[in-house]
Amino acid sequence: MRLFSFVRLGFISAFCLFVLVLGSCRQQPQVPSNIPVPDEEKENLITLNKAILSNEEHQIEKYIVDRHLHLEKDSLGFWCAGSLKNRKAVAKSQQTVTYQYSITLLDGKFCYSNLNSPRKTTIRLGKGESFTGLDMALRKMNPGEQFDFIFPSILAYGVSGDGHHIPPYSALFCTVKLIGSANN
């Protein structure tokens, strides 16, 4: 009886081993490492953000047409005067610039301004002391120049707004006057 149990145990072990070997022989489909596995939630968020950006771009274009503004889209993604469009950077990162500005939302709501006052704003470029679009625009300006800009939300305060006057996903109309710049 013991021998029979031993043989039966051996048979079961051999059968299990056979099933394991047979099951592991099937080659699993290989996904190339440079192609991510689709993530439905991620795809939905990408689609939503594309729709938001597309809608915002249409709002900006309508704003420009309705107000007869002569602004063109720069290669960096903001709208500016044609003479400034695609101009190479004049100021460099870490450089200190002094400027005055006025910011309104596209619906006309006033946000901030020191343009018609003696106050001036001074920042160091590339240090995150202003929103991204303004930092990029100031780099293209020469001292004494004043331009109008429209910054899409992605180059302004984005999904969070500024927590005060600028709501989330807000494109901004800005008038900026560069007073001066200095190397550090």
Backbone as numpy.savetxt, mean C-alpha at the origin, in Angstrom:
# Nx Ny Nz CAx CAy CAz Cx Cy Cz
-1.12 -74.65 19.62 -1.93 -73.47 19.62 -1.07 -72.22 19.62
0.02 -72.29 20.36 0.93 -71.15 20.37 1.52 -70.89 19.00
1.86 -71.95 18.32 2.44 -71.81 16.99 1.43 -71.16 16.05
0.18 -71.57 16.17 -0.87 -71.01 15.33 -1.04 -69.51 15.60
-0.99 -69.09 16.85 -1.09 -67.67 17.20 0.10 -66.90 16.66
1.27 -67.52 16.74 2.48 -66.87 16.25 2.40 -66.70 14.73
1.92 -67.71 14.02 1.80 -67.64 12.56 0.75 -66.59 12.19
-0.37 -66.61 12.91 -1.41 -65.64 12.64 -0.90 -64.21 12.88
-0.16 -63.99 13.94 0.44 -62.68 14.23 1.41 -62.28 13.13
2.20 -63.23 12.66 3.14 -62.96 11.57 2.42 -62.61 10.29
1.32 -63.33 10.03 0.53 -63.06 8.83 -0.08 -61.66 8.89
-0.63 -61.31 10.03 -1.23 -59.98 10.20 -0.17 -58.90 10.06
1.00 -59.11 10.65 2.10 -58.14 10.54 2.54 -57.99 9.10
2.67 -59.11 8.40 3.09 -59.07 7.00 2.04 -58.35 6.15
0.76 -58.61 6.43 -0.32 -57.97 5.70 -0.30 -56.45 5.92
-0.12 -56.03 7.17 -0.05 -54.59 7.50 1.13 -53.94 6.81
2.27 -54.62 6.80 3.47 -54.10 6.14 3.22 -53.97 4.65
2.56 -54.97 4.05 2.23 -54.94 2.63 1.33 -53.75 2.31
0.31 -53.51 3.13 -0.61 -52.39 2.92 0.14 -51.06 3.04
1.02 -50.95 4.01 1.82 -49.72 4.18 2.69 -49.46 2.97
3.38 -50.49 2.51 4.27 -50.34 1.36 3.46 -49.98 0.12
2.36 -50.68 -0.08 1.52 -50.42 -1.24 0.95 -48.99 -1.19
0.52 -48.55 -0.02 -0.04 -47.20 0.13 1.00 -46.11 -0.06
2.22 -46.38 0.30 3.25 -45.35 0.18 3.86 -45.30 -1.21
3.56 -46.28 -2.05 4.10 -46.29 -3.40 3.42 -45.28 -4.30
2.19 -44.91 -3.95 1.51 -43.92 -4.75 2.20 -42.57 -4.61
2.56 -41.98 -5.72 3.25 -40.70 -5.67 2.23 -39.59 -5.43
2.50 -38.77 -4.44 1.63 -37.66 -4.12 1.80 -36.56 -5.17
0.70 -35.90 -5.55 0.85 -34.79 -6.50 1.72 -33.71 -5.87
2.62 -33.18 -6.68 3.56 -32.19 -6.17 3.14 -30.81 -6.64
3.03 -29.90 -5.70 2.71 -28.52 -6.00 4.04 -27.77 -6.09
4.28 -27.07 -7.21 5.54 -26.32 -7.29 5.67 -25.35 -6.12
6.87 -25.21 -5.62 7.09 -24.38 -4.43 6.82 -22.90 -4.68
6.86 -22.47 -5.94 6.63 -21.06 -6.22 5.15 -20.75 -6.48
4.28 -21.77 -6.41 2.85 -21.55 -6.58 2.16 -21.83 -5.26
1.67 -20.79 -4.60 1.03 -21.01 -3.29 -0.30 -21.75 -3.45
-0.63 -22.49 -2.44 -1.92 -23.17 -2.40 -3.00 -22.10 -2.22
-4.05 -22.14 -3.05 -5.09 -21.10 -2.95 -5.71 -21.04 -1.55
-5.88 -19.82 -1.09 -6.50 -19.57 0.21 -7.72 -18.71 -0.08
-8.91 -19.28 0.10 -10.14 -18.59 -0.29 -10.32 -17.26 0.44
-10.03 -17.21 1.72 -10.18 -15.97 2.47 -9.22 -14.90 1.95
-8.00 -15.31 1.67 -7.00 -14.38 1.15 -7.44 -13.86 -0.22
-7.92 -14.75 -1.07 -8.39 -14.35 -2.40 -9.56 -13.37 -2.29
-10.47 -13.60 -1.36 -11.60 -12.69 -1.16 -11.14 -11.31 -0.72
-10.14 -11.25 0.17 -9.61 -9.96 0.62 -8.91 -9.23 -0.52
-8.18 -9.96 -1.34 -7.51 -9.34 -2.49 -8.55 -8.76 -3.45
-9.60 -9.52 -3.71 -10.67 -9.04 -4.59 -11.33 -7.80 -4.01
-11.61 -7.81 -2.72 -12.21 -6.66 -2.05 -11.31 -5.43 -2.15
-10.02 -5.58 -1.88 -9.10 -4.45 -1.94 -8.96 -3.91 -3.36
-8.95 -4.79 -4.35 -8.90 -4.33 -5.74 -10.14 -3.51 -6.08
-11.29 -3.95 -5.60 -12.54 -3.21 -5.84 -12.50 -1.85 -5.16
-11.99 -1.80 -3.94 -11.89 -0.53 -3.21 -10.97 0.43 -3.95
-9.80 -0.06 -4.39 -8.85 0.80 -5.10 -9.40 1.27 -6.44
-10.10 0.39 -7.14 -10.70 0.76 -8.42 -11.77 1.84 -8.22
-12.61 1.67 -7.23 -13.64 2.66 -6.91 -13.00 4.00 -6.54
-11.95 3.94 -5.74 -11.26 5.17 -5.32 -10.64 5.88 -6.53
-10.07 5.11 -7.45 -9.48 5.73 -8.63 -10.55 6.43 -9.47
-11.72 5.82 -9.60 -12.82 6.47 -10.33 -13.26 7.75 -9.62
-13.31 7.74 -8.30 -13.67 8.95 -7.54 -12.64 10.06 -7.78
-11.37 9.69 -7.78 -10.31 10.68 -8.01 -10.43 11.27 -9.41
-10.61 10.42 -10.42 -10.73 10.89 -11.79 -11.95 11.81 -11.95
-13.06 11.47 -11.32 -14.26 12.31 -11.36 -13.99 13.65 -10.69
-13.29 13.63 -9.55 -12.94 14.85 -8.82 -12.11 15.77 -9.73
-11.15 15.21 -10.43 -10.28 16.00 -11.31 -11.09 16.61 -12.45
-11.95 15.83 -13.08 -12.77 16.31 -14.20 -13.77 17.36 -13.72
-14.46 17.09 -12.63 -15.49 18.01 -12.12 -14.91 19.37 -11.75
-13.68 19.41 -11.32 -13.06 20.67 -10.88 -12.10 21.25 -11.92
-12.06 20.63 -13.08 -11.21 21.10 -14.19 -9.75 21.25 -13.75
-9.27 20.29 -12.99 -7.88 20.32 -12.53 -6.97 19.73 -13.61
-5.77 20.23 -13.66 -4.79 19.73 -14.63 -3.79 18.86 -13.88
-4.27 17.70 -13.44 -3.42 16.77 -12.70 -3.30 15.48 -13.50
-2.12 14.89 -13.45 -1.87 13.62 -14.13 -1.33 12.62 -13.12
-1.55 11.35 -13.41 -1.08 10.31 -12.50 0.42 10.10 -12.70
1.15 10.22 -11.61 2.59 10.01 -11.61 2.89 8.51 -11.56
4.07 8.13 -11.97 4.46 6.71 -11.94 4.48 6.16 -10.52
4.54 7.03 -9.52 4.56 6.58 -8.12 3.16 6.34 -7.57
2.11 6.73 -8.34 0.75 6.42 -7.93 -0.08 7.57 -7.43
0.47 8.78 -7.34 -0.33 9.94 -6.93 -0.54 10.85 -8.13
-1.48 11.76 -8.02 -1.78 12.69 -9.10 -1.11 14.03 -8.78
-0.54 14.65 -9.83 0.17 15.92 -9.64 0.14 16.72 -10.94
0.67 17.93 -10.87 0.77 18.78 -12.06 1.66 18.09 -13.09
1.32 18.27 -14.36 2.08 17.63 -15.43 3.56 17.92 -15.40
3.94 19.14 -15.00 5.36 19.50 -14.98 6.13 18.74 -13.90
5.44 18.22 -12.93 6.09 17.48 -11.85 6.06 15.97 -12.11
5.15 15.56 -12.98 4.96 14.14 -13.26 6.27 13.49 -13.70
6.60 12.41 -13.05 7.78 11.59 -13.35 9.11 12.35 -13.24
9.12 13.49 -12.57 10.36 14.21 -12.32 11.20 13.38 -11.36
12.48 13.35 -11.57 13.37 12.63 -10.66 13.42 13.35 -9.32
13.72 12.59 -8.29 13.80 13.16 -6.94 14.89 14.22 -6.87
14.54 15.34 -6.26 15.49 16.43 -6.03 16.11 16.26 -4.64
15.25 16.02 -3.67 15.71 15.83 -2.28 15.98 14.35 -2.03
16.85 14.08 -1.11 17.25 12.71 -0.79 16.70 12.29 0.57
16.71 11.00 0.80 16.32 10.45 2.08 17.22 11.03 3.17
16.68 11.24 4.34 17.36 11.81 5.50 17.48 13.33 5.43
17.16 13.93 4.29 17.24 15.38 4.15 16.08 16.03 4.91
16.34 17.16 5.53 15.31 17.90 6.24 14.64 18.87 5.28
13.30 18.86 5.26 12.56 19.79 4.42 11.56 20.56 5.27
11.32 21.80 4.87 10.34 22.65 5.54 9.28 22.99 4.50
8.02 22.84 4.89 6.94 23.05 3.93 5.68 23.53 4.64
4.74 23.99 3.83 3.40 24.33 4.30 2.41 23.53 3.46
1.24 23.28 4.01 0.31 22.39 3.33 -1.14 22.69 3.71
-2.02 22.16 2.88 -3.45 22.16 3.16 -3.96 20.79 2.72
-4.79 20.15 3.56 -5.32 18.82 3.25 -6.84 18.84 3.39
-7.52 18.40 2.33 -8.97 18.21 2.37 -9.30 16.83 1.81
-10.47 16.33 2.20 -10.96 15.08 1.62 -11.59 15.41 0.27
-11.82 14.40 -0.55 -12.40 14.64 -1.86 -13.85 15.12 -1.78
-14.50 14.91 -0.65 -15.86 15.43 -0.49 -15.86 16.90 -0.05
-14.66 17.49 0.05 -14.53 18.90 0.40 -14.31 19.16 1.88
-14.39 18.14 2.70 -14.21 18.33 4.14 -12.77 18.74 4.45
-12.63 19.86 5.15 -11.32 20.37 5.55 -10.73 19.47 6.64
-9.43 19.19 6.52 -8.75 18.37 7.53 -7.69 19.17 8.28
-6.67 19.65 7.56 -5.56 20.35 8.20 -5.01 21.40 7.24
-4.39 22.45 7.81 -3.71 23.43 6.98 -2.82 24.34 7.82
-1.68 24.67 7.26 -0.87 25.76 7.79 -0.40 26.62 6.62
-1.09 26.48 5.49 -0.68 27.14 4.26 -0.75 28.66 4.34
-1.76 29.20 4.95 -1.90 30.66 5.04 -1.60 31.17 6.43
-0.62 30.58 7.04 -0.22 31.01 8.39 1.30 31.08 8.43
1.84 31.70 9.47 3.30 31.76 9.57 3.92 30.41 9.98
3.08 29.47 10.44 3.61 28.17 10.87 4.12 27.36 9.68
5.17 26.63 9.91 5.74 25.75 8.90 5.95 24.38 9.52
6.00 23.36 8.69 6.25 22.00 9.16 7.62 21.57 8.67
8.40 20.97 9.54 9.73 20.47 9.19 9.80 18.98 9.50
10.25 18.21 8.52 10.41 16.76 8.70 11.71 16.30 8.05
12.12 15.10 8.41 13.23 14.44 7.71 12.63 13.40 6.78
12.98 13.48 5.51 12.43 12.57 4.52 12.88 11.14 4.79
11.99 10.21 4.51 12.31 8.80 4.66 12.27 8.28 6.08
11.81 9.07 7.02 11.77 8.67 8.43 10.35 8.39 8.92
9.38 8.40 8.02 8.00 8.13 8.42 7.36 9.26 9.20
7.87 10.46 9.05 7.34 11.61 9.78 6.13 12.23 9.07
5.86 11.78 7.85 4.66 12.19 7.12 4.14 10.95 6.40
2.97 11.05 5.81 2.46 9.88 5.09 3.27 9.66 3.81
3.26 8.45 3.32 4.15 8.01 2.24 4.06 8.89 1.00
2.85 9.18 0.53 2.70 9.97 -0.69 3.29 11.37 -0.56
3.07 12.01 0.58 3.62 13.35 0.80 5.14 13.31 0.81
5.70 12.31 1.46 7.16 12.15 1.49 7.71 12.02 0.07
7.04 11.21 -0.76 7.49 11.02 -2.15 7.35 12.31 -2.96
6.26 13.04 -2.76 6.02 14.28 -3.50 7.04 15.36 -3.12
7.32 15.50 -1.83 8.28 16.51 -1.38 9.67 16.27 -1.99
10.02 15.04 -2.21 11.33 14.72 -2.81 11.46 15.27 -4.23
10.34 15.43 -4.93 10.36 15.88 -6.32 10.31 17.40 -6.47
10.06 18.09 -5.38 9.86 19.54 -5.45 11.15 20.30 -5.18
11.23 21.48 -5.77 12.32 22.42 -5.50 11.82 23.47 -4.52
12.70 24.02 -3.69 12.28 25.09 -2.77 11.59 26.22 -3.53
10.49 26.71 -2.95 9.71 27.78 -3.56 8.56 27.29 -4.42
8.55 26.02 -4.79 7.47 25.50 -5.63 6.24 25.15 -4.79
5.08 25.32 -5.41 3.81 24.93 -4.77 3.00 24.13 -5.79
2.51 22.98 -5.38 1.74 22.11 -6.26 0.53 21.54 -5.54
-0.46 21.18 -6.35 -1.61 20.42 -5.86 -1.36 18.94 -6.13
-1.79 18.11 -5.20 -1.64 16.66 -5.33 -2.94 15.99 -4.90
-3.18 14.82 -5.44 -4.19 13.93 -4.90 -3.48 12.62 -4.59
-3.60 12.23 -3.33 -2.98 10.99 -2.88 -4.06 9.95 -2.63
-3.98 8.79 -3.29 -4.93 7.73 -2.98 -4.70 7.24 -1.55
-5.69 6.62 -0.98 -5.58 6.21 0.43 -4.38 5.32 0.70
-4.00 4.52 -0.27 -2.86 3.61 -0.06 -1.55 4.39 0.12
-1.49 5.63 -0.39 -0.30 6.47 -0.20 -0.54 7.54 0.87
-1.73 7.52 1.47 -2.05 8.48 2.53 -2.12 7.73 3.86
-3.28 7.70 4.47 -3.40 7.06 5.78 -4.06 5.69 5.74
-4.35 5.18 4.53 -4.77 3.80 4.35 -6.01 3.36 5.08
-5.98 2.11 5.54 -7.15 1.47 6.15 -7.48 2.00 7.53
-6.56 2.71 8.16 -6.81 3.16 9.54 -7.16 4.64 9.65
-6.91 5.42 8.60 -7.10 6.86 8.73 -6.03 7.42 9.66
-6.18 8.67 10.07 -5.18 9.23 10.99 -5.68 9.27 12.43
-6.89 8.80 12.65 -7.43 8.77 14.01 -8.05 10.08 14.46
-8.01 11.11 13.60 -8.57 12.41 13.97 -9.56 12.89 12.90
-9.03 13.51 11.85 -9.88 14.12 10.83 -9.98 13.31 9.54
-9.06 12.38 9.34 -9.03 11.62 8.09 -9.53 10.21 8.33
-10.69 9.87 7.75 -11.24 8.52 7.96 -10.47 7.46 7.17
-10.72 6.19 7.48 -10.09 5.10 6.72 -10.44 5.18 5.23
-9.54 4.68 4.41 -9.73 4.61 2.95 -10.08 5.96 2.35
-9.38 7.01 2.73 -9.67 8.35 2.21 -8.55 8.85 1.32
-8.92 9.20 0.09 -7.99 9.89 -0.79 -7.94 11.35 -0.33
-6.78 11.98 -0.51 -6.59 13.35 -0.01 -6.21 14.30 -1.14
-6.82 15.49 -1.13 -6.40 16.58 -2.00 -5.51 17.48 -1.16
-4.28 17.68 -1.61 -3.30 18.47 -0.84 -2.69 19.55 -1.71
-2.52 20.71 -1.13 -1.71 21.76 -1.72 -0.47 21.85 -0.85
0.69 21.75 -1.49 1.95 21.70 -0.75 2.91 22.74 -1.31
3.48 23.53 -0.40 4.50 24.52 -0.79 5.79 24.16 -0.06
6.84 23.88 -0.84 8.13 23.57 -0.24 8.87 24.87 0.03
9.15 25.12 1.29 9.83 26.35 1.70 11.34 26.20 1.51
11.89 25.11 1.98 13.33 24.91 1.86 13.73 23.50 2.23
14.99 23.19 1.96 15.52 21.88 2.32 16.98 22.04 2.72
17.43 21.13 3.55 18.82 21.17 4.01 19.34 19.76 4.15
20.60 19.57 3.83 21.23 18.26 4.03 21.58 18.09 5.49
21.50 16.86 5.96 21.86 16.58 7.36 23.22 15.94 7.42
